Amino acid sequence: MRVFLVLLLLFFGMAFASHGVAQQIPQVPRGIMILRSNKADLSKIAKVKNENGRSPEYDYDGMKIKAEIAVEPCLWHGWNVRPGTIVGLTIYPGSPQKIDTSELLSEGFDLVTDDTFREYYTNRGSGIQYYVEHDNSSYKNLINVRYYPTAADSKMRCVGFPPFNATSEIYSLGDSPFRIADFNTWDMGLLGDIGFRVKDSKSLKGFIVIYFSETDFKKAVSFQKKLIKFARSMLRVPSNRFQIQLGGLRDENMIETYLLSVEQPDPTPRPKYQSPMVFGLR
């Protein structure tokens, strides 16, 4: 009878493990909550491996944890939290693990492939991202799991920041960033390459994001209008696949560009400071 029960438990354990990903992935340490717990809370239960300002590393239960820590409210991360608060955790399994990715897309995950052909599966609603090795099977080697704020946490977003988008944070920039000393004299022709690539391929879309310093907002608005006119009249790039937008406040004027497949989610700007002149008051 005891042998039968053991076999039965093993059978159901294997069934649960093969059906979903919950049995296979590293979890956030017990008692730690994104946007609620702080660096001190994590240090009580995990061994500090590398004390590195905004990105300290820890050893926990045989796994490596890399934390994202708020240095001050809103700055860069865009969350209205106290200094020292955990705004994200990336957990690396202590031993090789595989994850079944066959049903993730139907469960609301975005799929993005990076420059090394590794894959990110991101669920922006539930605040989880799987980073896996690419292969032709549905069971893929898990590199790490990132936990970040969920859709329900949007009420904690700082005024003057766009909605959080973990998918766009992993996008590679094109030839940018371009640093701009003067919006009035900058050579817009430098954006011709991305414009022509989008024009020549219906499978691609492009995004130009304009960031500006505290004193140059009006100049950035004027520059955006000129750039839109240049893209439409000179490059003749279709507006539905080529967007030019203001990205908000940073320490200096600059442009970032993104070249994506049309299936990928649109990128979200990442200002350093609160930018209500762009993203409005809520």
Order of alpha helices (4+ residues) and beta strands (2+ residues): alpha-alpha-beta-beta-beta-beta-beta-beta-beta-beta-beta-beta-alpha-beta-alpha-beta-beta-alpha
